[in-house]
Amino acid sequence: MIDWARTVLVFPGQGSQEVGMGAEVAAAYPAARQMFAAADDLLGFSLSSLCWQGPESELNDTANTQPALFVTSLALLRALEAEIGPVVPACMAGHSLGELTALCAAGAFSFEDGLRLVQTRGRLMKAAGEREPGAMAAILGLDADQVRGVCAQASAETGQRLVLANDNCPGQIVISGDTGALERGAELASAAGARTVVRLAVSIASHSPLMDTITAEFRAAVDAIPMVAPRIPVMGNVGAAALTGPDAIRAELGAQLTSPVRWTESMQGLLAQGLTQFVEVGSKDVLSGLMKRIDRKAERRTINNAASLAEFAALAHAG
C-alpha cells in the first residue's frame, strides 16, 4: 500500500547511469518514449540512443550523464502517471543533479527549461574539470566531523583545497578537491580509522571550490529560466531545508556546485516529519541503499524499469 501523505520521491545523481537506462520503459509506455523523443529534438542529438545503447564511455561523460539521468527519471515518472494518474507525494528530493530533476517534477520549471539548464550544468562542470582537474574519494567508516577534520588538516599541510562534498549516509562520505590534498586526506583518513578510502573514477572535483570558475555562468543560466513555487515541497541539498519559492530555488542552485550535498541531514529531516516511504525514481537503486544506512525502518522502493514500475503501480492502485 502506498500512503502518499508519508511518501517522498527521490531522484538520483551521477553514478547511477548505466547503458540501457530507460529503454524498457520507453518500449512499454508511449508517454516515456515521447519524453525521450522530445529530449532528442531539444538537444539536437540522440540522447535516447546514448542511454539505451551507449557507448558507456560517452554516457559517462559528465556533459551527457546529467541530461541522461534527468530525462530517464522524468520518463519513468511520466510512465507512472500514465499508469496511475497524478503522482502527489508529500515531498520530493534529489541527490546533486537529481535536485534539478526533483524541482522539474514538482513543477518549479518546465521540462524544456530544465533540460537546457541540466545540459548547461553538465557542460560547465566538464569545463571546470578541464580548467582545474581535481579528484574525489569515498571514505567509509568515519563520521562527518572526523572527515571535516581530515580535510582541514590535509588542506593546511598541502596548501591545497579539500572539502567534504557528499554526506551520503552514516559511514559513507565523499571528499573532493585538489589531487595532492586528496591524496594526503586519504592517508589521514586511514590513520584516523577509516574502513576504506576509494578513489572515484572522475577528474572533476564536484561540490568543491574547484567549481568556482563556472559558478557565475551557471547562476546566470539559473536566473535566465522562468520559475514558480513547486506544487510539491522539494528538500534542498545545500540548506537541508524545503525550497518553497523561486528565490530560494535560485539561491540553492547557485550555491549547489560548490557546497556539500547534505543528504543524510535532508533524509533525517524528512523522517522526523513522519515521512517514512521513500521511492527512488531513476536508474539503479543507489539512494535506496543510502536510505537503508540512514534508517533501516524506512520503507524503500525503486522504480527503475518497466517491471518495477508495474509492481509499484499495482501497490498504488491497491492503496
Buried (B, 14 or more C-beta within 10 A) or exposed (E): EBEBEBBBBBBBBBBBBBBEBBBBBBEBBEBBBEBBBBBBEBBEEBBBEBBBEBEEEEBBEBBBBBBBBBBBBBBBBBBBEBBBEEBEBBBBBBBBBBBBBBBBBBBBBBBBBBBBBBBBBBBBBBBBBEEBBBBBBBBEBBBBEBBBBBBBBBBEBBEBBBBBBBBBBBBBBBBBBBBBBBBBBBBBBBEBEBEEBEEBEBBBBBBBBBBEEBBEBBBEBBEEBEBEBBEBBBBBBBBBBBBEEBEBBBBBBBBBBBBBBBBBBBBBBBBEBEBBBBBBBBBBBBBBBBBBBBBEEBBBBBBBBBEBBBBBBEEBEEE
